[in-house]
Amino acid sequence: MARTPFGKTRDVEKPYAVYRAGDWEWRVLKTYQHPEKEKTSQYARWFVAAKSPMTYDSWEYGDTYVADVQQYGHLVMAESAWTDHYGEIA
């Protein structure tokens, strides 16, 4: 299988994709697996910068489960390579 196309860590201002749910926002800065491989793992994760009412308008960085972001968030911004693998912006 090919290497992950989103494996190089990005700056919070230039994420691969942005997901939102109300006051929550996740900016995807890196993925660890190829998108096809993520579909087979319930523990697939992304490195993100997250902001919510509990972060007092600042970014918190860390890994989060792909399934959680995709279940609760809506894709609002992404580069074309991202939408090729994860679908169109809602």
Residue pairs with C-beta under 8 A, 6 or more apart in sequence:
1 34
1 36
1 37
2 34
3 34
4 31
4 32
4 33
4 34
4 35
5 34
5 35
5 81
5 85
6 16
6 28
6 30
6 31
6 81
6 82
7 30
7 31
7 32
8 30
9 29
9 30
9 47
10 16
10 29
10 30
11 29
12 27
12 29
12 49
12 59
12 61
15 27
15 28
15 29
15 49
15 77
16 28
16 29
16 30
16 31
16 78
16 79
16 81
16 82
17 27
17 28
17 75
17 77
17 78
17 79
17 82
17 86
18 25
18 26
18 27
18 28
18 75
18 76
18 77
18 78
19 25
19 26
19 28
19 69
19 70
19 73
19 74
19 75
19 76
20 26
20 73
20 74
20 76
21 72
21 73
21 74
23 52
23 53
24 50
24 51
24 52
24 72
24 73
25 50
25 51
25 52
26 46
26 48
26 49
26 50
26 64
26 69
26 73
27 48
27 49
27 50
27 59
28 46
28 47
28 48
28 69
28 82
29 46
29 47
29 48
29 49
29 61
30 46
30 47
31 38
31 46
31 47
32 44
32 45
32 46
32 47
33 41
33 44
35 85
35 86
37 44
38 44
38 66
42 65
42 67
43 65
44 65
44 66
44 67
45 63
45 64
45 65
45 66
46 63
46 64
46 66
46 69
47 61
47 62
47 63
48 61
48 62
48 63
48 64
48 69
49 59
49 60
49 61
50 59
50 60
50 61
50 62
50 64
51 57
51 58
51 59
51 60
70 86
74 90
75 83
75 86
75 87
75 88
75 89
75 90
76 89
76 90
77 89
78 86
78 89
83 89
